C-alpha cells in the first residue's frame, strides 16, 4: 500500500500510523536502514500531529473569545477521579 503524503493525513490517521511505527520499532525485527526511515517518519508525524493540536487549540481560543470567555481553563483530571475512600 502506498503511503499518503504526511501533510495529507488526518490527525487520526497520523496517530494510527505513529502507533504502527512504534510497534514495528519495538519488535526489533527490521534492519537498521528501515528502522531509521521509520524513526524519521515517526518524528515527522509527531511534529505534524503536535502542530494540528496547537492549531485546534488556537481555534478553540478564538471561538471562546468571540463568546466572551477570555481563556481556556486547565482540565482538572483529579476532579474526575474518585478518591480511594469513594470506591465501593
VMD Tcl script that builds the backbone (N, CA, C; Angstrom):
set m [mol new atoms 264]
animate dup $m
set s [atomselect $m all]
$s set {name element resname resid chain x y z} {
  {N N UNK 1 A 0.835 -1.175 0.000}
  {CA C UNK 1 A 0.000 0.000 0.000}
  {C C UNK 1 A 0.882 1.241 0.000}
  {N N UNK 2 A 0.607 2.169 -0.893}
  {CA C UNK 2 A 1.382 3.400 -0.972}
  {C C UNK 2 A 1.041 4.283 0.219}
  {N N UNK 3 A 2.063 4.925 0.744}
  {CA C UNK 3 A 1.853 5.804 1.881}
  {C C UNK 3 A 1.408 7.170 1.388}
  {N N UNK 4 A 0.427 7.738 2.085}
  {CA C UNK 4 A -0.023 9.092 1.784}
  {C C UNK 4 A 1.071 10.076 2.176}
  {N N UNK 5 A 1.059 11.225 1.532}
  {CA C UNK 5 A 1.943 12.288 1.976}
  {C C UNK 5 A 1.547 12.669 3.393}
  {N N UNK 6 A 2.523 12.942 4.214}
  {CA C UNK 6 A 2.260 13.219 5.622}
  {C C UNK 6 A 1.296 14.372 5.825}
  {N N UNK 7 A 1.446 15.427 5.028}
  {CA C UNK 7 A 0.579 16.596 5.207}
  {C C UNK 7 A -0.862 16.320 4.803}
  {N N UNK 8 A -1.123 15.212 4.092}
  {CA C UNK 8 A -2.481 14.862 3.679}
  {C C UNK 8 A -3.188 13.930 4.665}
  {N N UNK 9 A -2.470 13.489 5.689}
  {CA C UNK 9 A -3.067 12.592 6.680}
  {C C UNK 9 A -3.918 13.378 7.667}
  {N N UNK 10 A -5.036 12.783 8.062}
  {CA C UNK 10 A -5.817 13.390 9.139}
  {C C UNK 10 A -5.071 13.167 10.452}
  {N N UNK 11 A -5.493 13.856 11.481}
  {CA C UNK 11 A -4.870 13.690 12.796}
  {C C UNK 11 A -4.954 12.232 13.239}
  {N N UNK 12 A -6.130 11.630 13.064}
  {CA C UNK 12 A -6.336 10.247 13.485}
  {C C UNK 12 A -5.468 9.278 12.676}
  {N N UNK 13 A -5.361 9.526 11.376}
  {CA C UNK 13 A -4.508 8.683 10.534}
  {C C UNK 13 A -3.048 8.799 10.967}
  {N N UNK 14 A -2.637 10.010 11.307}
  {CA C UNK 14 A -1.269 10.222 11.782}
  {C C UNK 14 A -1.000 9.438 13.054}
  {N N UNK 15 A -1.937 9.498 14.003}
  {CA C UNK 15 A -1.764 8.768 15.254}
  {C C UNK 15 A -1.727 7.260 15.028}
  {N N UNK 16 A -2.606 6.774 14.144}
  {CA C UNK 16 A -2.618 5.343 13.851}
  {C C UNK 16 A -1.305 4.891 13.225}
  {N N UNK 17 A -0.803 5.681 12.288}
  {CA C UNK 17 A 0.465 5.316 11.652}
  {C C UNK 17 A 1.616 5.408 12.653}
  {N N UNK 18 A 1.583 6.418 13.494}
  {CA C UNK 18 A 2.623 6.553 14.511}
  {C C UNK 18 A 2.615 5.357 15.458}
  {N N UNK 19 A 1.436 4.907 15.821}
  {CA C UNK 19 A 1.310 3.722 16.678}
  {C C UNK 19 A 1.901 2.490 15.989}
  {N N UNK 20 A 1.610 2.331 14.699}
  {CA C UNK 20 A 2.155 1.210 13.928}
  {C C UNK 20 A 3.681 1.283 13.865}
  {N N UNK 21 A 4.202 2.475 13.658}
  {CA C UNK 21 A 5.655 2.664 13.601}
  {C C UNK 21 A 6.293 2.263 14.925}
  {N N UNK 22 A 5.712 2.710 16.027}
  {CA C UNK 22 A 6.253 2.373 17.350}
  {C C UNK 22 A 6.243 0.862 17.557}
  {N N UNK 23 A 5.147 0.212 17.197}
  {CA C UNK 23 A 5.067 -1.247 17.342}
  {C C UNK 23 A 6.147 -1.946 16.519}
  {N N UNK 24 A 6.346 -1.500 15.271}
  {CA C UNK 24 A 7.362 -2.099 14.411}
  {C C UNK 24 A 8.761 -1.906 14.981}
  {N N UNK 25 A 9.028 -0.716 15.495}
  {CA C UNK 25 A 10.344 -0.440 16.064}
  {C C UNK 25 A 10.575 -1.235 17.352}
  {N N UNK 26 A 9.532 -1.390 18.148}
  {CA C UNK 26 A 9.660 -2.152 19.397}
  {C C UNK 26 A 9.910 -3.635 19.141}
  {N N UNK 27 A 9.376 -4.169 18.056}
  {CA C UNK 27 A 9.574 -5.590 17.739}
  {C C UNK 27 A 11.031 -5.879 17.420}
  {N N UNK 28 A 11.702 -4.916 16.805}
  {CA C UNK 28 A 13.135 -5.050 16.556}
  {C C UNK 28 A 13.528 -6.039 15.472}
  {N N UNK 29 A 12.612 -6.449 14.626}
  {CA C UNK 29 A 12.949 -7.441 13.599}
  {C C UNK 29 A 13.109 -6.812 12.210}
  {N N UNK 30 A 13.404 -5.518 12.154}
  {CA C UNK 30 A 13.654 -4.848 10.881}
  {C C UNK 30 A 15.094 -4.348 10.868}
  {N N UNK 31 A 15.629 -4.189 9.660}
  {CA C UNK 31 A 17.040 -3.793 9.562}
  {C C UNK 31 A 17.228 -2.326 9.944}
  {N N UNK 32 A 18.473 -1.951 10.126}
  {CA C UNK 32 A 18.815 -0.616 10.603}
  {C C UNK 32 A 18.304 0.484 9.684}
  {N N UNK 33 A 18.476 0.315 8.377}
  {CA C UNK 33 A 18.049 1.347 7.437}
  {C C UNK 33 A 16.544 1.575 7.511}
  {N N UNK 34 A 15.779 0.499 7.554}
  {CA C UNK 34 A 14.327 0.624 7.654}
  {C C UNK 34 A 13.929 1.218 9.002}
  {N N UNK 35 A 14.632 0.820 10.054}
  {CA C UNK 35 A 14.368 1.389 11.380}
  {C C UNK 35 A 14.577 2.888 11.384}
  {N N UNK 36 A 15.661 3.336 10.774}
  {CA C UNK 36 A 15.953 4.761 10.729}
  {C C UNK 36 A 14.913 5.514 9.904}
  {N N UNK 37 A 14.487 4.926 8.796}
  {CA C UNK 37 A 13.461 5.560 7.959}
  {C C UNK 37 A 12.134 5.658 8.728}
  {N N UNK 38 A 11.775 4.592 9.436}
  {CA C UNK 38 A 10.551 4.612 10.234}
  {C C UNK 38 A 10.650 5.628 11.359}
  {N N UNK 39 A 11.801 5.674 12.006}
  {CA C UNK 39 A 12.008 6.621 13.100}
  {C C UNK 39 A 11.865 8.054 12.600}
  {N N UNK 40 A 12.461 8.337 11.444}
  {CA C UNK 40 A 12.371 9.678 10.875}
  {C C UNK 40 A 10.923 10.035 10.531}
  {N N UNK 41 A 10.204 9.088 9.911}
  {CA C UNK 41 A 8.800 9.329 9.580}
  {C C UNK 41 A 7.987 9.526 10.866}
  {N N UNK 42 A 8.298 8.754 11.886}
  {CA C UNK 42 A 7.602 8.896 13.163}
  {C C UNK 42 A 7.814 10.263 13.790}
  {N N UNK 43 A 9.050 10.756 13.735}
  {CA C UNK 43 A 9.323 12.092 14.267}
  {C C UNK 43 A 8.538 13.155 13.510}
  {N N UNK 44 A 8.500 13.025 12.202}
  {CA C UNK 44 A 7.762 13.986 11.385}
  {C C UNK 44 A 6.266 13.906 11.684}
  {N N UNK 45 A 5.738 12.694 11.811}
  {CA C UNK 45 A 4.328 12.524 12.162}
  {C C UNK 45 A 4.023 13.161 13.511}
  {N N UNK 46 A 4.914 12.969 14.458}
  {CA C UNK 46 A 4.731 13.530 15.790}
  {C C UNK 46 A 4.687 15.059 15.737}
  {N N UNK 47 A 5.604 15.661 14.988}
  {CA C UNK 47 A 5.637 17.125 14.866}
  {C C UNK 47 A 4.378 17.643 14.173}
  {N N UNK 48 A 3.963 16.986 13.101}
  {CA C UNK 48 A 2.757 17.417 12.386}
  {C C UNK 48 A 1.512 17.282 13.265}
  {N N UNK 49 A 1.441 16.205 14.033}
  {CA C UNK 49 A 0.301 15.996 14.931}
  {C C UNK 49 A 0.267 17.073 16.003}
  {N N UNK 50 A 1.433 17.409 16.554}
  {CA C UNK 50 A 1.502 18.462 17.564}
  {C C UNK 50 A 1.045 19.795 16.976}
  {N N UNK 51 A 1.459 20.078 15.744}
  {CA C UNK 51 A 1.040 21.314 15.083}
  {C C UNK 51 A -0.472 21.353 14.877}
  {N N UNK 52 A -1.056 20.208 14.511}
  {CA C UNK 52 A -2.507 20.146 14.330}
  {C C UNK 52 A -3.228 20.378 15.648}
  {N N UNK 53 A -2.695 19.828 16.735}
  {CA C UNK 53 A -3.294 20.050 18.049}
  {C C UNK 53 A -3.201 21.513 18.457}
  {N N UNK 54 A -2.065 22.130 18.210}
  {CA C UNK 54 A -1.899 23.545 18.543}
  {C C UNK 54 A -2.852 24.415 17.725}
  {N N UNK 55 A -3.030 24.079 16.454}
  {CA C UNK 55 A -3.955 24.827 15.607}
  {C C UNK 55 A -5.387 24.677 16.111}
  {N N UNK 56 A -5.751 23.476 16.534}
  {CA C UNK 56 A -7.098 23.248 17.059}
  {C C UNK 56 A -7.297 24.026 18.358}
  {N N UNK 57 A -6.287 24.038 19.225}
  {CA C UNK 57 A -6.388 24.791 20.472}
  {C C UNK 57 A -6.543 26.285 20.187}
  {N N UNK 58 A -5.794 26.791 19.221}
  {CA C UNK 58 A -5.894 28.201 18.864}
  {C C UNK 58 A -7.296 28.532 18.342}
  {N N UNK 59 A -7.852 27.630 17.552}
  {CA C UNK 59 A -9.193 27.841 17.016}
  {C C UNK 59 A -10.222 27.875 18.149}
  {N N UNK 60 A -10.066 26.981 19.125}
  {CA C UNK 60 A -10.975 26.967 20.275}
  {C C UNK 60 A -10.852 28.274 21.059}
  {N N UNK 61 A -9.623 28.752 21.251}
  {CA C UNK 61 A -9.426 30.020 21.961}
  {C C UNK 61 A -10.121 31.163 21.246}
  {N N UNK 62 A -9.991 31.207 19.938}
  {CA C UNK 62 A -10.630 32.265 19.156}
  {C C UNK 62 A -12.146 32.183 19.303}
  {N N UNK 63 A -12.687 30.985 19.215}
  {CA C UNK 63 A -14.133 30.809 19.352}
  {C C UNK 63 A -14.607 31.217 20.739}
  {N N UNK 64 A -13.843 30.874 21.782}
  {CA C UNK 64 A -14.219 31.250 23.137}
  {C C UNK 64 A -14.174 32.759 23.325}
  {N N UNK 65 A -13.178 33.393 22.743}
  {CA C UNK 65 A -13.083 34.856 22.848}
  {C C UNK 65 A -14.272 35.530 22.180}
  {N N UNK 66 A -14.724 34.967 21.079}
  {CA C UNK 66 A -15.902 35.521 20.400}
  {C C UNK 66 A -17.145 35.402 21.280}
  {N N UNK 67 A -17.159 34.397 22.148}
  {CA C UNK 67 A -18.299 34.178 23.047}
  {C C UNK 67 A -18.130 34.899 24.383}
  {N N UNK 68 A -17.034 35.656 24.534}
  {CA C UNK 68 A -16.845 36.446 25.740}
  {C C UNK 68 A -16.028 35.777 26.830}
  {N N UNK 69 A -15.632 34.539 26.640}
  {CA C UNK 69 A -14.778 33.880 27.632}
  {C C UNK 69 A -13.330 34.198 27.273}
  {N N UNK 70 A -12.554 34.663 28.218}
  {CA C UNK 70 A -11.227 35.177 27.942}
  {C C UNK 70 A -10.168 34.117 27.704}
  {N N UNK 71 A -10.232 32.984 28.395}
  {CA C UNK 71 A -9.170 31.997 28.241}
  {C C UNK 71 A -9.679 30.597 28.537}
  {N N UNK 72 A -8.893 29.626 28.096}
  {CA C UNK 72 A -9.204 28.235 28.392}
  {C C UNK 72 A -8.864 27.945 29.843}
  {N N UNK 73 A -9.613 27.079 30.439}
  {CA C UNK 73 A -9.320 26.629 31.793}
  {C C UNK 73 A -8.600 25.297 31.716}
  {N N UNK 74 A -7.597 25.103 32.570}
  {CA C UNK 74 A -6.909 23.817 32.610}
  {C C UNK 74 A -7.887 22.742 33.060}
  {N N UNK 75 A -7.778 21.590 32.447}
  {CA C UNK 75 A -8.618 20.454 32.799}
  {C C UNK 75 A -8.087 19.830 34.073}
  {N N UNK 76 A -8.925 19.695 35.077}
  {CA C UNK 76 A -8.526 19.122 36.357}
  {C C UNK 76 A -8.910 17.654 36.368}
  {N N UNK 77 A -7.962 16.802 36.015}
  {CA C UNK 77 A -8.211 15.365 35.946}
  {C C UNK 77 A -8.565 14.797 37.311}
  {N N UNK 78 A -7.961 15.325 38.370}
  {CA C UNK 78 A -8.210 14.792 39.703}
  {C C UNK 78 A -9.658 14.987 40.138}
  {N N UNK 79 A -10.346 15.970 39.578}
  {CA C UNK 79 A -11.744 16.203 39.928}
  {C C UNK 79 A -12.640 15.089 39.406}
  {N N UNK 80 A -12.167 14.342 38.415}
  {CA C UNK 80 A -12.971 13.274 37.816}
  {C C UNK 80 A -12.590 11.892 38.314}
  {N N UNK 81 A -11.580 11.821 39.191}
  {CA C UNK 81 A -11.131 10.528 39.711}
  {C C UNK 81 A -11.603 10.410 41.154}
  {N N UNK 82 A -12.395 9.382 41.465}
  {CA C UNK 82 A -12.854 9.237 42.837}
  {C C UNK 82 A -11.684 8.909 43.757}
  {N N UNK 83 A -11.741 9.429 44.979}
  {CA C UNK 83 A -10.683 9.107 45.957}
  {C C UNK 83 A -10.860 7.675 46.393}
  {N N UNK 84 A -9.840 7.122 47.012}
  {CA C UNK 84 A -9.900 5.711 47.419}
  {C C UNK 84 A -11.015 5.458 48.406}
  {N N UNK 85 A -11.399 6.459 49.179}
  {CA C UNK 85 A -12.499 6.306 50.129}
  {C C UNK 85 A -13.847 6.268 49.435}
  {N N UNK 86 A -13.921 6.773 48.193}
  {CA C UNK 86 A -15.180 6.798 47.459}
  {C C UNK 86 A -15.448 5.501 46.707}
  {N N UNK 87 A -14.438 4.648 46.611}
  {CA C UNK 87 A -14.598 3.386 45.886}
  {C C UNK 87 A -15.299 2.372 46.752}
  {N N UNK 88 A -16.329 1.745 46.222}
  {CA C UNK 88 A -17.033 0.725 46.985}
  {C C UNK 88 A -17.178 -0.515 46.170}
}
mol reanalyze $m
mol bondsrecalc $m
mol representation Tube
mol addrep $m
